[in-house]
Amino acid sequence: MKLDISEESYLSIAKTVYRELLWLNLEVINFSAIREGLSYIDFENGLVTGLEFECEYLEFSKIGENFEKILSYAKDRKNANAYALLGAYYRYLANQIAPYGRNGSNFGSRWDNSKQKYINSDETKKNKDKYEEYIKQAEDFESHIKNSPLNLHEIDLDADTETVYKQILYLCNQGDIAAIEYFLYEEIFKNNGEAWLYIYLAQMCGVDFTQDDFRAYNAYTGEDYDDYGPMEIAGREAIQYAIDLPELDREKDNLARKIATELFEKI
């Protein structure tokens, strides 16, 4: 799953990633910023060449050149962000073989017009084997961050229900508003008390999901509607109406508020 962010934010992230990799110094490198930038890349939606904005560019070869140093740093410091970087690097290598993933790529097979299908070759098999090897390496590194994702982009929402629940819950406990919104509106929570707990936590973080939040915008420009051109509506309905969420009784409500306060104090 890839979520939209503003072009300005994406540009800022990309420039940070570029600078950090260009001047790679493991003592001062901001692995967290690099990890965030890489989390927005979809490695199964076309050939990835890097992040390019104007004259600034992230080259994955920089990771390859410093792979052993980064690996040593990840192991010695038990640095989750460094492990994420290594996982992304192997995702990149796999992408160079299969830009559209396991099911959407031809792995170098040749199209036969007469048979109307792709014909595999020895090279195809080698490419598939190499792809699976890279994916396994990526998953091995990513296992170090499985229980502590940086954001929703790092979560495989097609994974089993319990894994997705635990990963999103981790983000919710960090006060990640996007994660809380997904947790609520996609009804990931296990009971109504848990839902209200994170509604209250979000309120403490400055967002009230019990209130409607809609805006009108110009369908052509995406800007706020100014009575010109076609109008579209974006936003969300108050959570209690969107998913028919009942209120809690006093005792359960007090408990939900208490736990939310305790979580907020730890953020």
Residue pairs with C-beta under 8 A, 6 or more apart in sequence:
1 152
1 153
1 155
1 157
2 40
2 42
2 153
3 152
3 153
3 178
5 40
10 40
11 53
13 33
13 36
13 37
13 40
14 37
14 51
14 52
14 53
14 56
14 58
15 53
15 56
16 30
16 33
16 34
16 37
17 33
17 34
17 37
17 38
17 51
17 58
18 51
18 56
18 57
18 58
19 56
20 29
20 30
20 33
20 34
21 34
21 58
21 59
21 62
21 63
22 62
24 62
24 66
26 69
26 70
26 73
31 79
31 81
31 82
31 84
31 85
32 81
32 150
34 81
34 85
35 81
35 84
35 85
35 88
35 150
36 150
36 151
37 51
37 58
38 84
38 85
38 88
39 84
39 88
39 150
39 151
39 153
39 154
40 153
41 48
41 51
41 88
41 91
43 88
43 91
43 92
43 94
43 95
43 101
44 95
44 98
44 99
44 100
44 101
44 104
45 99
45 100
46 99
46 100
47 95
47 96
47 99
48 60
48 92
48 95
48 96
48 99
50 57
50 58
50 59
50 60
51 57
51 58
52 58
60 89
60 92
63 70
63 85
63 86
63 88
63 89
63 92
64 89
67 86
67 89
70 82
70 85
70 86
71 82
71 86
73 79
73 82
74 82
74 83
74 86
74 141
74 144
80 144
80 145
80 148
81 150
83 141
83 142
83 144
83 145
84 141
84 142
84 145
84 150
84 154
86 141
87 138
87 139
87 141
87 142
87 145
88 138
89 138
90 134
90 135
90 137
90 138
90 141
91 134
91 135
91 138
93 134
94 131
94 134
94 135
94 138
97 105
97 107
97 127
97 130
97 131
97 134
98 104
98 105
98 107
98 127
98 131
99 105
102 131
102 135
106 118
106 124
107 120
107 124
107 127
107 128
107 131
108 121
108 123
108 124
108 127
109 118
109 119
109 120
109 121
109 124
110 118
110 119
110 121
111 117
111 118
111 119
112 118
112 119
145 154
146 163
146 167
147 166
147 167
147 170
148 170
149 155
149 167
149 170
149 171
151 171
151 176
151 178
151 179
152 168
152 171
152 176
152 178
152 179
152 182
155 164
155 167
155 168
155 171
156 163
156 164
157 164
164 188
165 188
165 190
168 179
168 182
168 183
168 188
169 183
169 188
171 178
171 179
171 180
172 179
172 180
172 183
172 198
172 201
173 263
173 266
174 267
175 201
175 205
175 263
175 264
175 267
177 202
177 205
177 207
180 198
180 201
180 202
180 207
180 209
181 202
181 207
181 209
181 236
182 188
183 189
183 198
184 195
184 198
184 199
184 209
184 239
184 243
185 236
185 239
185 242
185 243
187 243
189 195
189 198
192 245
192 246
192 248
193 248
193 252
193 255
193 256
194 256
195 239
195 245
196 245
196 247
196 248
196 252
196 253
196 256
197 256
197 259
197 260
197 263
198 260
199 209
199 210
199 239
200 256
200 257
200 260
200 261
201 260
201 263
201 264
202 208
202 209
203 209
203 210
204 260
204 261
204 264
205 264
205 267
209 236
209 238
209 239
210 238
210 239
210 240
211 238
212 235
212 236
212 237
212 238
213 235
213 236
214 233
214 234
214 235
214 236
214 237
215 224
215 225
215 233
215 234
215 235
216 224
216 225
216 231
216 232
216 233
217 223
217 224
217 225
217 231
217 232
217 233
217 234
218 224
218 225
218 226
218 228
218 229
218 230
218 231
218 232
219 229
219 230
219 231
219 232
220 229
220 230
221 229
225 231
236 242
239 245
240 246
240 247
247 253
248 256
